[in-house]
Amino acid sequence: GSGRIQYLMFFKQTECVSIFNENETASKRSFILSKNYLEHDSVVFYQGLEVLENVENSTSVTFCDPLYPGDKKYYDKLDVDELKVKLLKKYLLYFCINESDLPLIQLHQYVDKKLIKTITIGLSDLPDVQHENAIDMNYCRIGISGDVEIVPDKSSSFMIRSFIIPEDQLDKNEIKLTVKGELIEKNIIPLNYLEAKDAIAGNRYLFLV
């Protein structure tokens, strides 16, 4: 998708390896993205498909040689501890929604191809659910006069989970609607009793519906 286009714009080469199981057969697909292949009217070098045995699904993406000097300086200073903080802040909502299916996330730091540090992102890094309540809500319809009418014999159950999160990890207080483990980006539920940037004892509040 568009992410792969961005890889081309910021790195000399991006190596992608995907291991997947299909029809009880494990395979490894490998390809390289680079603008170096433009002379051949392509940006992808497909390395082929290899059949494997007794391996689990995985994907690895390796970024090689930043194209811009400023980016190279940034990556030279970046360590796995800072990266973990940034990932938790950016994807905290997604992690909270999918905590029951959270995969093993490992961050490895190499210097001159030598592993110097490994840390993980797991359930212990996520905030605990403070409260969890199910509520039934009736459907509504627009009447002939244009007024909203409640449908008394039709309702759905909604689960509300609340989290208390340090303010440096959550930019604002909000209620987010989720559907089948996916976050609805457009915020359609107002939080009327708490300002977005308010913090109480250094914490902010997240409500997932």
Helices and strands as residue ranges (DSSP letters): H 2-10, E 11-22, E 25-33, G 35-40, E 44-52, E 58-66, H 69-77, H 80-97, G 99-101, E 105-111, E 114-121, G 123-125, E 129-142, E 148-166, E 174-176, E 178-179, E 182-183, E 203-208
